């Protein structure tokens, strides 16, 4: 059984939280049933209080530094936690949970509409709008989508500064001209950085795909790809702890969100792994893979034993649909 929670330095109160469903994705999410209840003041909303049916809450909680989304198995079966924990990523786990909140809210809203419960549907629609807006901000920050407009804004600012610089020189105001030159140099460096980030996402090439089963070269666990970045998006503290700089390509290589088989390490759940540390199994892996997130991120397995990502996940990472060969073997 999986336990999920939001923890804060100040404890829970009336200021917010999340309220978790114990029935969502009931077809294959039974492992997590009744596993999590997140604090939320529902006294004024009997439908949400009584039905345990949707995620609601302050989506900005996950952005605060004193708040962390945590997940872990309530039982301690399987192997003991391993050194692979150095690649555990709370931010990756939070990203997946936010994605699940979005899916769950959309499902619950549609269910309310089908029952003609329009007031409830409106509440869910408003909450879904908040979640989607927050996810767009997070996605833009990670993918560099906002970097294009940021680079354009900086370019416009540089044009204006150069015009001011020309006037300052003409007026022989050399102190002002020196100051403007420094500002232009700073903007040029910043503009180059944001443009490079946006370009990295546009031109990114990945060795692995969503839903593909992989094996860790160092720790040996089996995993499934559920997200990707063209370079390391983790903090410098995490990078140092995971010894990323010691890799041949360091942080400047694709990094993957990897679901870790629960029987390898029941506490790891989601790892953030550099491409250098992953490899594909020597033969198609059709063995059972147990992880609570599989049920809402993938439709099932294909003929090669890999998982088929849901449409929303492919759209999130702008990845094409993959058709597995009928014989389960990759073309040579």
C-alpha positions as CSV (number, residue, x, y, z in Angstrom):
1,X,0.0,0.0,0.0
2,X,1.3,3.4,-0.9
3,X,1.1,6.4,1.5
4,X,1.1,9.9,0.0
5,X,1.2,13.0,2.1
6,X,2.0,16.7,2.0
7,X,4.2,17.8,4.9
8,X,4.9,21.4,6.0
9,X,7.2,22.9,8.5
10,X,4.2,24.6,10.2
11,X,1.9,21.6,10.2
12,X,-1.5,21.4,8.8
13,X,-4.3,23.8,9.4
14,X,-7.0,25.7,7.7
15,X,-4.7,27.3,5.3
16,X,-4.8,24.6,2.6
17,X,-3.8,21.2,1.7
18,X,-4.9,18.4,-0.6
19,X,-7.8,16.0,-0.2
20,X,-7.1,12.7,-1.9
21,X,-9.4,10.3,-3.5
22,X,-9.5,6.7,-2.4
23,X,-11.3,5.5,-5.5
24,X,-9.5,7.2,-8.4
25,X,-8.4,5.0,-11.3
26,X,-10.2,2.2,-9.4
27,X,-9.5,-0.3,-12.2
28,X,-5.8,-0.7,-11.5
29,X,-5.1,1.7,-8.7
30,X,-6.4,-0.5,-6.0
31,X,-2.9,-0.8,-4.4
32,X,-3.2,2.8,-3.2
33,X,-6.8,2.6,-2.0
34,X,-7.4,4.4,1.2
35,X,-3.7,5.1,1.4
36,X,-3.7,8.9,1.6
37,X,-5.8,11.7,3.1
38,X,-4.3,15.2,2.8
39,X,-5.5,17.9,5.2
40,X,-8.1,20.3,3.9
41,X,-10.9,22.3,5.5
42,X,-14.0,20.9,3.9
43,X,-16.5,21.9,6.6
44,X,-18.3,24.2,4.2
45,X,-18.4,21.8,1.4
46,X,-20.3,18.6,2.4
47,X,-20.1,17.1,-1.1
48,X,-16.3,17.1,-1.0
49,X,-16.3,16.2,2.6
50,X,-18.6,13.2,2.3
51,X,-17.6,11.7,-1.1
52,X,-13.8,11.5,-0.8
53,X,-13.9,11.9,-4.5
54,X,-11.6,14.6,-5.8
55,X,-8.3,16.4,-5.2
56,X,-8.8,20.0,-4.1
57,X,-6.5,22.4,-2.4
58,X,-4.0,25.2,-2.8
59,X,-1.9,24.3,-5.8
60,X,0.7,26.8,-4.8
61,X,1.6,24.7,-1.8
62,X,3.9,22.6,-3.8
63,X,5.9,25.7,-4.8
64,X,6.7,26.7,-1.2
65,X,10.0,25.7,0.0
66,X,8.8,24.3,3.3
67,X,6.3,21.9,1.6
68,X,7.2,18.6,0.2
69,X,5.1,15.9,-1.4
70,X,6.2,12.5,0.0
71,X,5.3,9.0,-1.1
72,X,6.4,5.7,0.4
73,X,5.1,2.2,0.9
74,X,3.4,1.7,4.2
75,X,4.8,-1.9,4.4
76,X,8.5,-2.5,4.3
77,X,8.5,-5.6,2.2
78,X,10.9,-6.3,-0.7
79,X,14.5,-5.2,-0.5
80,X,15.9,-2.7,1.9
81,X,16.6,0.9,0.6
82,X,19.7,0.9,-1.5
83,X,22.3,3.5,-2.5
84,X,20.1,4.3,-5.4
85,X,18.4,6.7,-3.1
86,X,21.0,9.4,-4.1
87,X,19.0,9.8,-7.3
88,X,15.6,10.1,-5.5
89,X,13.9,13.2,-6.7
90,X,11.1,14.9,-4.7
91,X,10.6,17.5,-7.4
92,X,10.0,14.7,-10.0
93,X,7.6,13.0,-7.6
94,X,5.7,16.3,-7.1
95,X,5.5,16.8,-10.8
96,X,3.9,13.4,-11.3
97,X,1.5,13.9,-8.4
98,X,0.4,17.3,-9.9
99,X,-0.2,15.5,-13.2
100,X,-2.3,12.9,-11.4
101,X,-4.3,15.7,-9.7
102,X,-5.1,17.2,-13.1
103,X,-6.3,13.9,-14.5
104,X,-8.4,13.1,-11.4
105,X,-10.0,16.5,-11.4
106,X,-10.9,16.3,-15.1
107,X,-12.4,12.9,-14.5
108,X,-14.4,14.0,-11.5
109,X,-15.6,17.1,-13.3
110,X,-16.9,15.1,-16.2
111,X,-18.6,12.7,-13.8
112,X,-20.4,15.6,-12.1
113,X,-21.5,16.9,-15.5
114,X,-22.9,13.5,-16.5
115,X,-25.0,13.6,-13.3
116,X,-26.0,17.2,-14.0
117,X,-24.4,18.3,-10.8
118,X,-23.4,21.7,-12.3
119,X,-22.4,23.5,-9.1
120,X,-20.0,20.7,-8.2
121,X,-18.7,20.6,-11.7
122,X,-18.0,24.4,-11.5
123,X,-16.1,24.0,-8.3
124,X,-14.0,21.3,-9.9
125,X,-13.5,23.3,-13.1
126,X,-12.2,26.2,-11.1
127,X,-9.8,24.0,-9.2
128,X,-8.7,22.3,-12.4
129,X,-8.0,25.7,-13.9
130,X,-5.7,26.5,-11.0
131,X,-3.9,23.2,-11.3
132,X,-3.5,23.6,-15.1
133,X,-2.2,27.1,-14.7
134,X,0.4,26.0,-12.1
135,X,1.4,23.1,-14.3
136,X,1.9,25.4,-17.3
137,X,4.2,27.6,-15.2
138,X,6.2,24.6,-14.1
139,X,6.4,23.2,-17.6
140,X,7.5,26.5,-19.0
141,X,10.2,26.9,-16.4
142,X,11.5,23.4,-17.1
143,X,11.2,23.3,-20.9
144,X,12.2,26.9,-21.7
145,X,8.9,27.6,-23.4
146,X,8.9,31.0,-21.5
147,X,12.5,31.5,-22.4
148,X,11.6,32.5,-26.0
149,X,9.5,35.5,-24.9
150,X,12.0,36.3,-22.2
151,X,14.8,36.4,-24.8
152,X,12.6,38.6,-27.0
153,X,12.0,41.0,-24.2
154,X,15.7,41.2,-23.4
155,X,16.4,41.9,-27.1
156,X,14.0,44.8,-27.1
157,X,15.6,46.1,-24.0
158,X,19.0,45.9,-25.6
159,X,17.8,47.9,-28.6
160,X,16.5,50.6,-26.3
161,X,19.7,50.6,-24.3
162,X,21.9,50.9,-27.4
163,X,19.8,53.9,-28.5
164,X,20.4,55.5,-25.1
165,X,24.1,54.6,-25.3
166,X,24.3,56.4,-28.7
167,X,22.7,59.5,-27.2
168,X,25.0,59.4,-24.2
169,X,28.0,59.3,-26.4
170,X,26.7,62.1,-28.6
171,X,26.1,64.2,-25.4
172,X,29.6,63.2,-24.2
173,X,28.0,61.8,-21.0
174,X,30.7,59.1,-20.7
175,X,29.7,58.0,-17.2
176,X,26.2,57.2,-18.4
177,X,27.6,55.5,-21.5
178,X,29.8,53.3,-19.4
179,X,26.9,52.3,-17.2
180,X,24.7,51.5,-20.2
181,X,27.5,49.4,-21.8
182,X,27.6,47.3,-18.6
183,X,23.8,46.9,-18.7
184,X,23.9,45.8,-22.3
185,X,26.7,43.3,-21.6
186,X,24.7,41.8,-18.8
187,X,21.5,41.5,-20.9
188,X,23.5,39.9,-23.7
189,X,24.8,37.2,-21.4
190,X,21.3,36.6,-19.9
191,X,19.7,36.5,-23.4
192,X,22.2,34.0,-24.6
193,X,21.5,31.7,-21.6
194,X,17.7,31.7,-22.0
195,X,18.0,31.2,-25.7
196,X,20.3,28.3,-25.2
197,X,17.8,26.7,-22.8
198,X,14.9,27.0,-25.2
199,X,17.0,25.7,-28.1
200,X,18.1,22.7,-26.0
201,X,14.5,21.6,-25.6
202,X,13.6,22.2,-29.2
203,X,16.6,20.1,-30.4
204,X,16.7,17.5,-27.7
205,X,17.4,14.0,-28.7
206,X,16.6,11.1,-26.3
207,X,17.9,7.6,-26.3
208,X,14.9,6.3,-24.4
209,X,11.2,6.9,-24.8
210,X,8.2,7.3,-22.5
211,X,7.0,3.9,-21.2
212,X,10.2,2.1,-22.1
213,X,11.6,-0.3,-19.5
214,X,15.2,0.3,-18.6
215,X,17.9,-1.0,-16.2
216,X,20.2,1.1,-14.1
217,X,23.8,0.5,-15.0
218,X,25.1,1.1,-11.4
219,X,22.3,0.0,-9.1
220,X,20.8,-2.7,-11.3
221,X,17.1,-2.0,-10.7
222,X,14.4,-2.2,-13.3
223,X,12.6,1.0,-14.1
224,X,10.1,2.6,-16.5
225,X,10.6,6.1,-18.2
226,X,7.8,8.5,-17.3
227,X,9.4,11.9,-18.0
228,X,12.5,13.5,-19.5
229,X,14.5,16.7,-19.7
230,X,17.4,17.5,-22.1
231,X,19.6,18.4,-19.2
232,X,19.6,18.2,-15.4
233,X,16.9,20.4,-13.9
234,X,17.6,19.5,-10.3
235,X,19.2,21.7,-7.7
236,X,23.0,22.0,-7.2
237,X,22.6,20.3,-3.9
238,X,21.0,17.3,-5.5
239,X,23.5,17.3,-8.3
240,X,26.4,17.2,-5.9
241,X,24.8,14.5,-3.8
242,X,24.2,12.3,-6.9
243,X,27.8,13.0,-8.1
244,X,26.6,14.1,-11.5
245,X,29.8,16.0,-12.3
246,X,31.7,12.7,-12.2
247,X,29.8,11.4,-15.2
248,X,31.3,11.7,-18.7
249,X,28.7,14.1,-19.8
250,X,27.9,15.6,-16.4
251,X,24.6,17.5,-16.1
252,X,24.6,18.4,-19.8
253,X,22.8,15.3,-21.0
254,X,19.2,14.0,-21.0
255,X,17.8,13.2,-17.6
256,X,14.8,10.9,-17.1
257,X,12.1,10.5,-14.5
258,X,12.2,6.8,-13.8
259,X,9.6,4.7,-11.9
260,X,11.5,2.2,-9.8
261,X,10.3,-1.3,-9.4
262,X,8.9,-1.4,-5.8
263,X,10.6,-4.7,-5.1
264,X,14.0,-3.2,-5.6
265,X,13.6,-0.3,-3.2
266,X,10.1,0.3,-1.7
267,X,11.1,3.8,-0.6
268,X,12.6,5.1,-3.9
269,X,9.5,5.3,-6.1
270,X,10.8,8.0,-8.5
271,X,14.4,8.5,-9.5
272,X,15.9,11.3,-11.7
273,X,18.5,9.5,-13.7
274,X,21.1,10.7,-16.2
275,X,21.1,9.0,-19.6
276,X,24.7,7.7,-19.0
277,X,23.4,5.6,-16.1
278,X,20.6,3.8,-18.1
279,X,20.5,0.9,-20.5
280,X,17.9,-1.2,-22.2
281,X,17.5,-4.8,-21.1
282,X,19.4,-7.4,-23.2
283,X,16.1,-9.0,-24.2
284,X,12.4,-7.8,-24.1
285,X,11.3,-7.5,-20.5
286,X,7.7,-8.8,-20.2
287,X,8.1,-9.6,-16.5
288,X,5.7,-8.1,-14.0
289,X,6.5,-4.5,-13.0
290,X,4.9,-3.2,-9.8
291,X,4.5,0.5,-9.1
292,X,1.4,2.5,-8.1
293,X,1.9,5.2,-10.7
294,X,1.8,2.9,-13.6
295,X,-2.0,2.6,-13.5
296,X,-2.6,6.3,-14.3
297,X,0.4,7.0,-16.5
298,X,0.1,4.1,-19.0
299,X,-2.6,2.1,-20.7
300,X,-0.8,-1.2,-20.4
301,X,2.1,-3.1,-22.0
302,X,2.8,-3.5,-25.6
303,X,4.2,-6.6,-27.4
304,X,7.7,-5.8,-26.4
305,X,6.9,-5.6,-22.7
306,X,7.2,-1.8,-22.6
307,X,4.4,0.4,-21.3
308,X,2.1,2.5,-23.5
309,X,1.9,6.1,-22.3
310,X,-1.5,7.8,-22.1
311,X,-2.1,10.6,-24.6
312,X,-1.9,13.3,-21.9
313,X,1.6,12.1,-20.9
314,X,2.8,12.2,-24.5
315,X,1.4,15.7,-25.0
316,X,3.0,16.9,-21.8
317,X,6.5,16.0,-23.2
318,X,5.5,16.5,-26.9
319,X,6.5,12.9,-27.8
320,X,5.2,11.0,-30.8
321,X,3.1,7.8,-30.5
322,X,5.3,4.7,-30.6
323,X,4.2,1.6,-32.4
324,X,5.8,-1.5,-31.1
325,X,6.7,-4.2,-33.7
326,X,4.3,-7.1,-33.7
327,X,7.0,-9.7,-32.8
328,X,8.2,-7.6,-29.9
329,X,11.7,-7.1,-31.4
330,X,13.2,-3.7,-32.2
331,X,14.2,-3.3,-35.9
332,X,17.9,-4.1,-36.4
